[in-house]
Amino acid sequence: MLEKLFEPTSVAVIGASRTKGKVGRAVLDNLIESYRGEIIPINPKADEILGLRCYPNILDAPNAAELAVVVLPAAMVPDALEKCGLAGVSNVVVISAGFKESGIEGAKLERRCADIVSKYGMRMVGPNCLGIIDTGSGLNASFAASMAKKGNIAMMSQSGAICTSTLDWADSRGVGFSKFISLGNKADLSENDFLLEMADDDRTSVIAAYLEGVKDGPKFMEIAREVSHEKPIVVVKSGRTAVGSRAVSSHTGTLAGSDEAYNAAFAQSGVMRADSVEQMLDYIRAFSSQPVPDGKNIAIVTNAGGLGILTADACHYAGLSLSSFDESTIDRLREKLSPAANFYNPVDVLGDAHPDIYGYALETILDDPNVDGIIVLTSPQAMTDVKNIAEVVAEKAVSSRKPILCSFVGGTRIEEGEDILDQNHIPNFAFPERAVSSMAALCNYGVIKKRVYLEPEKIDADKDVVSSILKKALSEGRHTLGLESFDILKAYGIPIVGTSNVKTLQEAIDACAEIGYPVVMKVLSADISHKTDVGGVRIGLENRDDVERAYHTMMSDVRRYMPNAVISGVQIQKMITGGKEVIIGMNRDVQFGPLLMFGLGGTYVEVIKDVSFSVAPIGKDISRKMLSSIKTYPILAGVRGESPSDLNSIVDTLCRVSQLVIDFPEILEFEINPLMVLPEGQGCVAMDIRLTLGSE
């Protein structure tokens, strides 16, 4: 799809410079050093640069370049792109800064550039980027300090500095790359385009990314689901906090979206999120050199008991299991290990273990069918032959179909061994916890590769009813709907409690008689979000006298707390007992669309904040994960002899809400709180609803 971007036969550098230290010169130097195709410098003030014929503009060059790298002041870029289009250039990399990251005028300039590129059918990387590298073709169309080593990792980044730092880190450890892409502002080509390109690239086995935001969230999820079945995708996403989001906007002009939405989207599409650049580098190093394990049963081999214990703890917290060895494995270990050694997992070969003992232990454990991967620990004691231990580990790892990760812990005493491991592409981590985290990533990807994504079932619903309710509200200038809109839930088959909306006390008394005592009374007002806070809820009303007293005191309390609120009446509901309160909500995320929320409900939800998130649409499989992932799930499942709640009814309601918010994008926020969940087999009922509408 983008072959001519990464493997062009000719490259023009628009803004090539004779001056050492300028970006236009650095790009030219990098191309001359490694690129094998034709290089065309463009500079109206030079006839020749570094022995290459120079042209005033790209239209003067005798041959049309397949790729043009633009290194000019921002204001000059649109004209340069226009000339590229006229010259028949296929792809452009705009390194220049000063576009949407710089403000309103820069954003206008960027849109102009995007329009020109679109007009001529060109594809553009950037603007505001470092450039691109393809080690297969020798293309270094960037101002990075060095060319990447050849390897099987493709990396894209919205930060040029992270690109250069990663390249330098990789160079020191012999880690290689297939492609390196600085995304910049993504005015045209984005992470979605490059995910598709990397998926089809035979030289790429691992995909890594530093992202500040995504251009098209739903499309990103769709593509990532397909790609992650074939290749691991590891992403560092910055802008997790409000402070970070503001910094993202000023860096590349990206709308970051909520961190909860990114977590949910990544989890639902097979993307592994790294919490730091260090963790991302750890993960891709493991993926680039080690096989993906079949399971999560891990063995630990160590010459230091303390390190073994720390690693075992880290495995537990990372969701890994310590392998239970076959008896034959334990018997074999007893044959050659010291009687003082530990033959169970973690296997402690002791501080004076000879390299051959390490090798024997590894060989024996690798043969055990209960072992999916091994973490090798080494502490450099006086009698420890670190160099030869590393050579033995390398020998076993080369022929192993199971991943082997190392943590040789120390400084100068382990350098020689670490060099040997690097040369043999065996990841070594400074501390065991990092080795465990990387092993967990390998194991988790084994699950992702086998994952089946189910299409959500279509829900039969009366969309006309909902449409008329929403249109009527908007025509009246109402953007917040509450209890009066219960018919929206009924239209989507979501059970609601016996309810009557009334305007007067007498109507309330009549409604109570019809519904049957005991009842709950709630104030009806679009201006009141939290009715309990202003005395707008009365429960356990057993008779007419209770209703009269509750009505008068509630109206008095509400008017005292919110004198300007418009009260349209009260809602009478049948009081439901014996259930548990949960909340189902939705907020429309700027990047991914409807973000669903589930958790324990009622008045304390904002304090407890035990909630889970998913991006709609979802089916029953993801709905069940939303339930089971909250900490208080055991309360719903039934603890200490309690009957379990009707979990299937919650799952069904989540799916119906998902369909509702997909069908009606004008719903910006939505909440059922509480949804009263009855014991297993008895269903659930919505007790309250609130939603916010955008413009039509």
NUZA-740139 format. One line per field, with one value per residue (C-alpha): residue number from 1; residue in one letter; x, y, z. Coordinates in pm, 1 decimal. Each point is the difference from the previous one (the first is absolute). Layout:
nr (NUM,...)
rest (A,...)
east (X,...)
north (Y,...)
up (Z,...)
//
This chain:
nr (1,2,3,4,5,6,7,8,9,10,11,12,13,14,15,16,17,18,19,20,21,22,23,24,25,26,27,28,29,30,31,32,33,34,35,36,37,38,39,40,41,42,43,44,45,46,47,48,49,50,51,52,53,54,55,56,57,58,59,60,61,62,63,64,65,66,67,68,69,70,71,72,73,74,75,76,77,78,79,80,81,82,83,84,85,86,87,88,89,90,91,92,93,94,95,96,97,98,99,100,101,102,103,104,105,106,107,108,109,110,111,112,113,114,115,116,117,118,119,120,121,122,123,124,125,126,127,128,129,130,131,132,133,134,135,136,137,138,139,140,141,142,143,144,145,146,147,148,149,150,151,152,153,154,155,156,157,158,159,160,161,162,163,164,165,166,167,168,169,170,171,172,173,174,175,176,177,178,179,180,181,182,183,184,185,186,187,188,189,190,191,192,193,194,195,196,197,198,199,200,201,202,203,204,205,206,207,208,209,210,211,212,213,214,215,216,217,218,219,220,221,222,223,224,225,226,227,228,229,230,231,232,233,234,235,236,237,238,239,240,241,242,243,244,245,246,247,248,249,250,251,252,253,254,255,256,257,258,259,260,261,262,263,264,265,266,267,268,269,270,271,272,273,274,275,276,277,278,279,280,281,282,283,284,285,286,287,288,289,290,291,292,293,294,295,296,297,298,299,300,301,302,303,304,305,306,307,308,309,310,311,312,313,314,315,316,317,318,319,320,321,322,323,324,325,326,327,328,329,330,331,332,333,334,335,336,337,338,339,340,341,342,343,344,345,346,347,348,349,350,351,352,353,354,355,356,357,358,359,360,361,362,363,364,365,366,367,368,369,370,371,372,373,374,375,376,377,378,379,380,381,382,383,384,385,386,387,388,389,390,391,392,393,394,395,396,397,398,399,400,401,402,403,404,405,406,407,408,409,410,411,412,413,414,415,416,417,418,419,420,421,422,423,424,425,426,427,428,429,430,431,432,433,434,435,436,437,438,439,440,441,442,443,444,445,446,447,448,449,450,451,452,453,454,455,456,457,458,459,460,461,462,463,464,465,466,467,468,469,470,471,472,473,474,475,476,477,478,479,480,481,482,483,484,485,486,487,488,489,490,491,492,493,494,495,496,497,498,499,500,501,502,503,504,505,506,507,508,509,510,511,512,513,514,515,516,517,518,519,520,521,522,523,524,525,526,527,528,529,530,531,532,533,534,535,536,537,538,539,540,541,542,543,544,545,546,547,548,549,550,551,552,553,554,555,556,557,558,559,560,561,562,563,564,565,566,567,568,569,570,571,572,573,574,575,576,577,578,579,580,581,582,583,584,585,586,587,588,589,590,591,592,593,594,595,596,597,598,599,600,601,602,603,604,605,606,607,608,609,610,611,612,613,614,615,616,617,618,619,620,621,622,623,624,625,626,627,628,629,630,631,632,633,634,635,636,637,638,639,640,641,642,643,644,645,646,647,648,649,650,651,652,653,654,655,656,657,658,659,660,661,662,663,664,665,666,667,668,669,670,671,672,673,674,675,676,677,678,679,680,681,682,683,684,685,686,687,688,689,690,691,692,693,694,695,696)
rest (M,L,E,K,L,F,E,P,T,S,V,A,V,I,G,A,S,R,T,K,G,K,V,G,R,A,V,L,D,N,L,I,E,S,Y,R,G,E,I,I,P,I,N,P,K,A,D,E,I,L,G,L,R,C,Y,P,N,I,L,D,A,P,N,A,A,E,L,A,V,V,V,L,P,A,A,M,V,P,D,A,L,E,K,C,G,L,A,G,V,S,N,V,V,V,I,S,A,G,F,K,E,S,G,I,E,G,A,K,L,E,R,R,C,A,D,I,V,S,K,Y,G,M,R,M,V,G,P,N,C,L,G,I,I,D,T,G,S,G,L,N,A,S,F,A,A,S,M,A,K,K,G,N,I,A,M,M,S,Q,S,G,A,I,C,T,S,T,L,D,W,A,D,S,R,G,V,G,F,S,K,F,I,S,L,G,N,K,A,D,L,S,E,N,D,F,L,L,E,M,A,D,D,D,R,T,S,V,I,A,A,Y,L,E,G,V,K,D,G,P,K,F,M,E,I,A,R,E,V,S,H,E,K,P,I,V,V,V,K,S,G,R,T,A,V,G,S,R,A,V,S,S,H,T,G,T,L,A,G,S,D,E,A,Y,N,A,A,F,A,Q,S,G,V,M,R,A,D,S,V,E,Q,M,L,D,Y,I,R,A,F,S,S,Q,P,V,P,D,G,K,N,I,A,I,V,T,N,A,G,G,L,G,I,L,T,A,D,A,C,H,Y,A,G,L,S,L,S,S,F,D,E,S,T,I,D,R,L,R,E,K,L,S,P,A,A,N,F,Y,N,P,V,D,V,L,G,D,A,H,P,D,I,Y,G,Y,A,L,E,T,I,L,D,D,P,N,V,D,G,I,I,V,L,T,S,P,Q,A,M,T,D,V,K,N,I,A,E,V,V,A,E,K,A,V,S,S,R,K,P,I,L,C,S,F,V,G,G,T,R,I,E,E,G,E,D,I,L,D,Q,N,H,I,P,N,F,A,F,P,E,R,A,V,S,S,M,A,A,L,C,N,Y,G,V,I,K,K,R,V,Y,L,E,P,E,K,I,D,A,D,K,D,V,V,S,S,I,L,K,K,A,L,S,E,G,R,H,T,L,G,L,E,S,F,D,I,L,K,A,Y,G,I,P,I,V,G,T,S,N,V,K,T,L,Q,E,A,I,D,A,C,A,E,I,G,Y,P,V,V,M,K,V,L,S,A,D,I,S,H,K,T,D,V,G,G,V,R,I,G,L,E,N,R,D,D,V,E,R,A,Y,H,T,M,M,S,D,V,R,R,Y,M,P,N,A,V,I,S,G,V,Q,I,Q,K,M,I,T,G,G,K,E,V,I,I,G,M,N,R,D,V,Q,F,G,P,L,L,M,F,G,L,G,G,T,Y,V,E,V,I,K,D,V,S,F,S,V,A,P,I,G,K,D,I,S,R,K,M,L,S,S,I,K,T,Y,P,I,L,A,G,V,R,G,E,S,P,S,D,L,N,S,I,V,D,T,L,C,R,V,S,Q,L,V,I,D,F,P,E,I,L,E,F,E,I,N,P,L,M,V,L,P,E,G,Q,G,C,V,A,M,D,I,R,L,T,L,G,S,E)
east (0.0,278.7,287.6,117.0,11.2,237.9,170.6,18.6,231.3,74.2,-22.0,-7.1,106.1,-181.8,199.3,329.4,272.7,373.7,34.9,105.1,-235.4,-314.9,-287.6,8.6,364.3,-54.5,-272.9,226.9,294.0,-215.6,-126.3,348.2,130.9,-241.1,-250.0,70.6,-242.7,20.5,28.3,-118.7,86.8,-232.1,144.1,-32.7,323.5,228.3,112.1,152.3,1.8,234.2,71.8,-368.3,-157.5,-239.8,-321.0,-187.6,-331.1,-130.5,-158.8,348.7,125.4,19.1,-164.6,-303.9,95.6,-215.0,58.4,60.7,126.0,-100.0,221.8,-120.2,-156.4,-368.8,-128.6,190.3,-123.9,-335.4,175.7,256.6,-279.2,-178.8,317.1,41.3,-350.3,69.3,328.0,-174.3,146.8,-177.6,88.7,125.5,153.8,-47.8,255.4,-76.6,-168.7,-232.4,-335.0,-298.3,226.0,73.7,-357.3,-292.8,200.4,222.8,-309.4,-131.0,334.9,-6.5,-350.1,118.8,289.1,-235.1,-231.9,288.5,120.6,-353.0,-47.3,300.9,-55.8,325.8,53.5,166.3,187.3,-6.5,31.6,208.2,187.2,349.3,-42.4,-4.3,247.4,-22.3,296.5,-92.3,40.1,268.2,-226.8,81.5,-218.4,33.1,224.8,64.8,356.4,52.1,-151.0,-188.5,142.4,-191.4,-254.7,-363.5,-151.0,-202.8,-37.8,-212.4,-1.8,-165.5,318.4,314.8,207.5,-131.8,94.3,360.2,30.7,-137.4,241.5,292.3,-120.0,-42.9,343.5,165.9,-178.4,10.3,-377.3,-108.2,-296.1,-177.1,-160.8,8.0,-273.6,-33.1,-374.3,3.4,-339.8,-153.8,-165.2,-33.2,163.3,-69.0,61.2,-287.0,170.5,330.0,-159.3,-136.0,339.1,186.0,-249.2,95.0,374.1,185.8,298.2,-212.9,-86.8,-66.2,-177.5,73.6,-143.7,21.0,-336.2,-141.0,-338.6,-158.5,-153.6,-298.7,-72.3,-257.4,213.9,307.4,-183.8,-118.9,349.2,174.3,-231.0,106.6,369.7,39.3,-96.6,316.8,247.0,28.0,-80.9,158.0,-103.1,105.8,-283.3,85.5,-239.9,-151.2,-71.7,-163.5,344.6,138.6,-295.7,64.9,367.3,-102.7,-212.9,289.6,244.7,-176.9,-343.2,-165.2,-329.6,96.8,-332.6,-47.9,249.3,-282.8,-104.0,352.1,32.3,-331.4,71.8,345.3,-134.5,-284.7,228.2,300.1,238.7,242.4,43.3,339.2,7.2,329.4,247.5,230.7,-273.2,-78.1,367.6,10.6,-304.3,106.4,343.1,-159.6,-244.2,269.8,212.2,-211.2,-279.4,-351.2,-77.4,-297.2,-105.8,85.5,189.8,347.2,313.7,268.5,367.0,218.8,327.5,-141.9,-300.4,-104.2,-16.8,-204.9,-253.4,-33.1,-55.0,-262.4,-187.3,20.2,-137.2,-303.0,-77.4,48.2,-254.6,257.0,9.2,306.3,23.1,-53.0,271.0,-54.0,153.0,240.3,130.3,63.5,173.4,226.7,90.2,91.6,245.5,245.5,-92.9,149.1,-201.0,-33.3,-166.3,-374.4,-143.7,-343.3,-107.1,187.6,300.8,292.7,322.8,192.4,259.8,294.2,-182.7,227.1,-122.4,-55.5,-248.1,-190.1,-2.9,-118.8,-276.7,-118.9,3.4,-191.4,-263.0,-50.9,-92.8,-279.0,-341.5,-131.8,245.7,-91.0,294.1,309.6,145.9,371.4,144.3,366.3,165.8,375.4,153.6,375.0,-21.1,-254.1,126.3,-233.9,153.6,-29.8,-344.5,-111.9,150.4,-180.8,-331.2,51.1,69.9,-322.1,-211.7,98.5,-158.9,-289.5,-361.4,-82.2,92.2,303.4,45.3,289.0,67.3,370.9,-16.4,301.2,233.9,357.5,15.2,-280.1,97.0,187.0,-290.7,-250.5,202.0,-16.9,-376.1,-40.4,205.0,-227.3,-318.9,-98.7,-162.1,167.3,-172.0,165.7,-251.4,-224.6,-326.3,67.6,71.0,-329.7,-191.4,142.0,-75.4,-357.2,-23.6,113.5,-254.7,-282.0,68.6,-39.1,-358.1,-55.8,107.7,-271.6,-271.3,-323.2,-184.8,-374.6,-237.3,-256.5,-351.0,-248.3,-264.5,-362.4,-108.0,-265.2,230.6,-291.4,-109.5,348.8,45.3,-324.3,90.5,342.1,-124.6,-275.7,249.4,239.1,-280.1,-90.8,361.2,38.5,336.7,-29.5,-262.0,-72.5,-271.3,-256.3,185.5,-47.5,-171.8,344.5,96.7,-328.5,56.1,327.6,-146.0,169.6,-225.2,-117.1,-163.6,-376.0,-7.0,-231.9,96.4,-242.1,-30.7,-205.0,-33.9,-340.3,132.9,281.2,-247.5,-202.4,315.3,111.1,-335.5,30.7,365.7,-36.3,191.6,280.1,120.0,287.2,-53.9,255.2,-6.1,-27.1,233.9,241.1,206.3,77.5,266.2,38.2,-344.9,113.8,233.7,-288.9,-257.7,-170.2,-52.9,-229.1,-7.9,-213.6,-329.6,-260.0,-328.9,-178.5,116.0,364.1,-47.9,-149.6,275.4,273.5,-138.5,-10.4,338.3,168.6,-126.9,112.2,348.3,52.7,-106.8,229.4,302.8,-72.8,-240.1,47.5,-66.7,-306.4,-206.4,-241.1,-145.6,95.7,48.6,-158.3,172.4,-70.7,258.6,222.8,177.5,239.6,218.3,338.6,56.2,229.0,65.5,21.2,124.3,137.1,212.1,73.9,378.8,157.5,209.9,-187.0,-365.2,-232.1,195.3,-210.7,43.1,-114.2,36.5,-176.1,-260.7,-203.2,107.4,360.2,111.7,202.4,177.8,71.0,85.5,10.6,-90.3,100.4,-9.6,-51.4,-42.0,-338.3,-121.2,44.7,-145.7,-58.9,364.5,131.3,-299.1,94.2,358.6,-128.1,-183.1,281.6,270.1,-133.9,145.1,-342.4,-111.5,-7.5,-282.1,-209.7,112.7,-100.4,222.9,-29.6,-315.3,-178.6,-194.2,166.6,-155.5,-153.6,322.2,-151.6,-253.1,282.6,182.8,-317.5,-61.2,358.7,-44.1,-328.2,150.3,293.3,-239.1,-198.0,300.2,128.7,-340.9,-31.4,332.0,-174.3,1.9,320.3,-37.1,-224.1,-50.2,-223.2,60.6,-104.1,-75.4,-142.7,122.2,-212.5,108.9,90.4,-287.9,-203.6,145.8,73.6,-189.3,114.3,-86.5,132.1,129.8,178.9,134.7,150.0,-55.6,215.6,-134.3,-185.7)
north (0.0,244.8,-171.3,317.5,179.7,-253.0,-135.0,291.7,-6.7,370.9,255.2,379.2,210.3,333.0,235.5,-188.0,205.6,45.2,102.3,-267.5,-8.3,97.4,-249.4,17.4,-105.6,-276.5,-159.7,13.7,-148.3,-287.7,-81.1,6.5,-231.2,-290.2,54.9,-172.3,189.9,341.5,303.1,338.8,306.8,301.2,341.4,314.3,143.3,-294.1,-175.1,-296.2,-145.4,-278.3,-85.7,-27.7,218.8,245.1,146.4,325.9,-183.3,-349.3,85.7,65.4,-351.4,-224.2,-296.6,-2.5,-109.6,-270.2,153.9,362.1,104.9,359.0,201.5,359.6,271.9,-84.7,286.7,-133.9,-358.4,36.1,135.0,-280.7,-259.2,154.8,-35.6,-361.0,-75.8,155.4,-192.0,-334.5,-75.2,-292.7,59.6,285.2,18.8,346.6,46.7,371.5,113.8,296.2,-157.1,-92.7,-53.1,373.8,131.9,107.0,143.2,-306.4,-221.6,189.3,-45.6,-371.8,-40.5,176.3,-246.4,-295.9,134.5,35.0,-354.0,-134.1,194.5,-168.5,-345.7,16.4,-144.8,206.2,-81.9,285.8,293.2,69.7,-329.9,-151.5,-194.6,-370.7,-289.3,-332.3,-228.2,-238.8,265.1,193.2,306.0,246.8,297.9,155.3,219.3,-277.0,-20.9,-348.0,-269.6,-280.1,-351.0,-256.8,-195.6,-106.5,282.3,278.9,312.1,308.8,299.8,338.8,119.9,37.4,13.3,-339.0,-131.3,116.4,-117.2,-342.1,-28.3,78.6,-249.4,-267.7,66.0,-66.1,-335.8,-127.4,29.5,49.4,152.0,-50.7,344.9,318.3,257.9,340.2,73.5,368.0,169.9,-272.0,244.2,-287.2,-333.4,-121.6,-297.7,-183.4,18.3,-117.6,-285.3,-132.6,46.5,-177.4,-286.0,-77.6,55.3,-333.5,163.8,111.5,-238.4,248.5,337.3,271.6,348.7,310.6,175.3,321.1,-70.9,-187.1,161.2,-233.8,-207.1,-248.8,-63.2,-47.5,-268.6,-174.5,-11.0,-91.3,-297.4,-142.3,81.1,-118.5,-352.3,-10.8,236.7,142.9,371.2,180.7,360.0,270.6,251.5,329.9,269.0,-219.2,294.7,338.8,160.4,-249.5,49.9,374.0,-68.7,-236.3,273.2,244.8,-263.5,-144.0,162.0,-334.9,-41.2,-263.7,-146.1,-161.3,-246.6,-238.4,-6.9,-84.7,-276.3,-148.1,37.7,-158.4,-291.3,-58.9,4.2,-205.2,291.8,-37.1,326.2,71.3,240.7,160.3,23.5,-227.7,-262.7,27.6,-54.7,-297.8,-153.8,45.4,-137.2,-316.4,-29.9,54.8,-292.4,-246.1,-242.6,58.0,-253.2,-235.9,84.6,196.8,-261.1,136.6,-154.4,198.4,-101.3,197.6,-9.0,232.8,-87.2,362.0,77.6,-316.8,105.1,350.6,-146.7,-243.4,291.0,201.0,-296.3,-16.3,370.6,-21.9,-280.8,-273.4,-340.5,-181.1,-336.1,-316.8,-234.1,-362.1,-244.9,-108.1,359.1,17.2,-339.5,114.3,320.9,-203.2,-203.4,287.4,298.0,39.3,-168.5,349.0,135.7,56.6,-237.1,154.9,323.7,239.6,-226.9,129.7,-141.6,181.8,275.3,-222.2,-168.1,-80.7,107.7,-367.8,-23.2,296.5,-171.0,-331.5,167.1,195.4,-304.9,-206.6,264.9,77.7,-366.9,24.8,24.3,209.0,281.7,270.6,235.2,52.4,299.9,-38.4,201.1,49.5,184.4,66.2,-157.4,-59.2,-350.5,79.8,-48.8,256.7,-16.3,-376.1,-9.0,247.3,-218.6,-307.2,188.0,125.8,-353.1,-135.0,298.6,-22.3,-344.2,54.2,24.1,157.2,357.4,54.1,341.8,94.7,231.3,10.0,243.1,219.9,250.7,-42.7,-369.3,-94.9,217.1,-274.6,-241.8,264.7,61.8,-369.9,-3.7,311.5,-156.2,-304.7,210.6,-124.0,280.9,75.8,225.4,198.2,-125.1,-309.4,195.9,126.5,-352.4,-116.7,288.4,-87.4,-369.3,93.5,201.7,-305.0,-219.2,250.9,23.5,-377.3,55.4,291.6,-209.6,-253.9,253.5,-12.2,331.2,-56.0,235.9,144.3,-134.7,247.7,113.6,35.1,346.8,259.4,269.5,218.7,49.5,103.9,223.9,185.2,49.2,141.4,221.2,142.9,79.8,173.7,196.4,130.3,90.8,-274.7,-175.6,-187.7,-270.6,-188.3,-220.7,129.4,-186.6,-353.7,-90.2,2.6,-300.7,-177.2,47.4,-195.3,-276.1,110.7,-82.6,300.3,13.7,66.3,374.5,296.3,362.6,245.4,375.9,40.0,-156.4,-143.2,-161.3,-144.8,-150.7,-151.6,-142.6,-160.6,-172.6,-135.5,-112.3,-139.4,75.4,25.5,267.4,238.1,366.5,197.3,360.8,61.9,275.0,20.5,242.8,-250.8,-262.6,-145.5,-13.6,-150.2,293.1,248.9,-212.6,-100.5,-367.9,-162.8,-377.1,-252.6,188.6,-245.1,193.0,322.4,190.5,-87.0,125.1,332.7,66.8,-105.5,219.9,316.4,-45.9,-98.2,306.7,219.1,-155.5,18.0,365.6,84.7,-168.0,95.4,294.7,51.5,-359.6,-53.4,-276.9,-175.9,-240.1,-325.1,-358.0,-283.1,-337.1,-337.2,-60.4,-294.4,-188.0,-290.9,116.8,160.5,338.1,30.0,281.5,-5.9,317.6,139.1,298.1,73.0,12.1,243.8,-276.4,-328.2,96.5,-153.4,-113.8,-226.8,-19.2,-262.4,-22.3,-21.3,274.1,210.0,311.8,-108.3,-74.7,321.9,-77.7,-368.8,41.4,-375.0,3.2,-158.9,141.0,-124.3,169.6,-65.9,-198.0,-298.8,-349.4,-238.2,-110.3,349.2,74.5,-295.7,124.5,338.9,-168.6,-228.7,269.7,219.8,-67.2,-38.5,-265.3,-269.6,195.4,-46.2,-359.0,-89.5,-10.7,-164.8,-191.1,284.3,-85.7,123.4,293.6,-44.6,62.1,-98.0,281.3,252.1,-137.5,30.5,357.3,104.1,-132.8,188.5,324.9,-53.2,-29.9,305.8,233.1,-128.9,57.8,353.6,189.1,316.4,-157.5,141.1,-135.1,-271.8,-154.8,-256.9,33.9,-207.9,-309.0,-225.7,-355.5,-267.8,-351.7,-246.5,-71.6,304.3,258.0,366.1,329.9,351.7,240.6,328.0,140.3,313.3,93.4,302.3,87.3,182.9,204.4,-173.1)
up (0.0,93.1,-180.5,-172.9,334.0,154.4,-310.7,-245.4,-300.1,48.0,282.3,-23.2,299.0,-25.9,217.4,-26.2,163.8,-45.8,366.3,248.1,297.9,-190.3,-29.9,-380.2,6.9,257.9,-213.9,-305.8,192.6,125.7,-348.0,-151.8,272.3,-53.6,-281.8,-332.3,-225.8,-171.2,231.1,-129.5,212.1,-47.1,89.0,-218.7,141.7,-82.8,-317.4,181.0,352.9,110.2,-361.6,-95.1,-270.7,166.4,-154.1,78.1,41.2,-50.6,-334.5,-139.2,81.1,-309.7,175.2,229.2,351.4,159.7,343.3,99.3,344.4,78.0,234.1,-39.9,217.7,53.1,-214.0,-302.5,28.6,-187.4,-310.3,17.3,25.0,-297.9,-206.2,121.2,-122.8,-338.8,-23.6,57.5,344.1,169.0,364.6,216.1,346.9,149.1,276.2,43.7,324.5,58.9,-80.4,220.1,299.8,-10.6,4.7,-219.2,-289.2,-6.4,-7.8,-303.4,-171.8,76.3,-144.7,-313.0,-32.0,49.0,-270.7,-247.1,71.0,-46.1,-324.5,-160.9,150.5,194.9,349.3,271.4,320.8,252.1,11.9,311.3,-7.5,9.4,-324.6,-89.8,-14.2,-186.0,62.7,-281.8,-268.9,186.7,12.2,276.4,-89.3,343.5,208.6,254.7,127.1,-145.7,-220.0,172.3,1.3,-203.0,198.8,20.8,209.2,-162.8,212.9,-44.1,229.0,36.4,166.6,-205.8,318.0,110.9,-344.7,34.9,360.8,-94.3,-290.2,229.0,262.6,-267.6,-145.8,336.1,34.4,-355.4,-40.8,-362.0,-180.0,-330.5,-8.3,205.3,-52.5,162.4,-26.3,89.1,-29.8,-220.7,-240.2,-250.6,80.8,353.0,224.4,-172.9,-340.0,144.4,196.1,-329.0,-166.6,279.5,-1.8,-361.9,47.1,2.5,172.1,296.9,284.0,281.0,-7.4,255.3,35.4,211.3,-43.8,137.9,-155.4,-289.8,-306.7,-41.8,310.8,-136.8,-309.8,218.9,198.8,-316.0,-150.8,326.1,52.4,-334.2,29.9,360.5,-102.1,-210.3,169.5,352.0,31.7,296.2,66.0,242.0,20.1,166.4,117.4,271.5,228.0,-55.8,16.3,-250.7,-235.0,-11.7,-75.2,-283.4,-156.2,-3.2,-131.0,-304.5,19.4,75.5,185.1,251.8,115.8,340.5,139.6,94.3,-365.6,-115.4,258.5,-109.5,-372.3,29.8,206.2,-247.6,-304.6,113.9,54.5,290.3,186.8,151.7,292.5,-99.1,-284.4,200.8,23.5,-371.2,-83.9,236.7,-165.5,-361.0,77.7,136.9,-290.3,-261.2,117.1,200.0,-91.6,131.3,276.8,-4.9,355.8,312.3,203.6,70.5,149.8,180.7,13.5,238.2,190.9,267.9,215.8,58.1,-369.2,-51.5,263.6,-142.3,-345.0,129.7,162.4,-321.6,-198.3,228.4,-38.0,-378.4,-31.7,-68.8,166.2,129.2,-176.7,199.6,-124.9,-98.5,247.5,-274.4,-25.0,373.8,-7.9,-284.5,186.1,309.5,-208.6,-60.6,215.8,346.6,279.0,149.9,-315.5,-33.6,-259.9,-5.8,-161.9,36.7,-61.9,208.0,-142.6,280.7,-14.1,-96.0,-290.6,-295.3,-347.3,-84.6,288.4,-139.9,-339.0,144.5,199.9,-304.6,-224.4,254.9,65.5,-369.5,-49.2,257.6,-173.8,290.3,-73.5,-252.2,55.8,218.0,179.6,75.3,290.5,80.0,284.9,-47.6,308.0,38.7,-147.1,-273.7,-356.3,-157.1,-347.7,-38.9,161.7,-266.5,-272.7,131.3,19.9,-355.9,-123.4,153.1,-108.1,-367.2,-37.9,241.9,-111.0,334.2,95.2,222.4,161.3,225.2,289.8,72.3,291.3,62.9,-161.7,-116.0,98.8,-239.7,-300.1,-182.8,39.9,-108.8,-316.6,-84.3,55.2,-219.8,-277.8,7.1,17.4,343.5,199.5,331.3,250.0,275.9,255.7,20.2,6.1,-352.1,-122.1,151.0,-157.5,-341.4,47.0,91.1,-323.1,-199.2,178.7,-40.0,-369.5,-20.2,119.3,-240.8,-302.0,78.4,80.5,-197.3,-37.6,-3.1,-176.4,243.6,-48.4,-144.9,247.9,-107.4,107.5,-74.4,-134.6,-108.3,360.7,108.3,-301.6,70.7,368.4,-85.5,-281.9,220.0,276.5,-239.7,-164.4,346.2,72.2,262.4,-2.9,329.3,49.9,319.4,142.2,-248.1,-277.3,134.1,-327.2,-163.8,212.8,-70.2,-374.1,30.4,213.8,321.6,297.4,200.8,339.8,22.1,-47.5,-30.1,-65.3,158.7,51.6,317.7,343.3,-80.2,-316.1,210.6,248.4,-284.3,-161.1,326.7,33.5,-353.6,28.0,351.2,318.4,103.7,-244.6,-67.4,-86.4,-207.1,-110.4,-375.0,-117.6,-292.2,211.6,276.7,-68.5,349.1,155.4,328.7,66.5,1.8,181.3,-322.9,85.2,257.9,44.1,188.4,-21.1,137.7,-18.6,-100.0,310.3,-77.5,-356.4,109.0,255.2,-244.2,-278.6,209.7,171.2,-328.6,-183.5,289.3,9.8,-376.6,-19.9,290.6,-158.0,-363.3,-8.9,-373.6,-105.3,-217.9,161.8,-234.0,257.8,166.3,-104.8,194.5,-20.2,149.1,272.7,-87.6,280.6,12.3,-288.4,-46.8,-163.1,-302.5,-246.0,-377.9,-164.4,-326.0,-94.1,-365.4,-31.8,-246.5,-163.3,41.5,30.5,262.0,305.7,219.4,376.6,250.6,377.0,331.4,5.6,236.8,184.7,65.4,-356.7,-28.2,327.1,-55.7,-371.4,-54.4,-367.1,-330.2,-352.8,-355.7,-336.0,-163.4,-180.6,227.8,12.8,286.0,15.4,74.2,223.8,218.8,18.9,113.2,285.9,110.4,-14.4,281.0,345.1,156.5,-249.5,273.1,167.7,-314.6,-52.1,356.5,307.0,341.3,-80.3,-178.1,-312.9,-317.4,-181.0,-344.4,-191.8,-334.8,27.6,51.9,-304.1,-206.6,117.2,-82.0,-354.3,-39.7,125.4,-238.1,-293.0,113.8,13.0,-334.6,-162.8,137.3,-18.7,123.9,348.8,150.0,354.0,140.0,341.1,165.5,372.7,167.1,-200.2,268.9,-54.9,161.7,99.9,-274.1,-235.1,109.0,-238.8,58.5,-15.0,-83.3,280.4,-139.8,-327.6,-109.2,-341.7,-170.4,-364.3,-250.3,-287.4,-280.5)
//
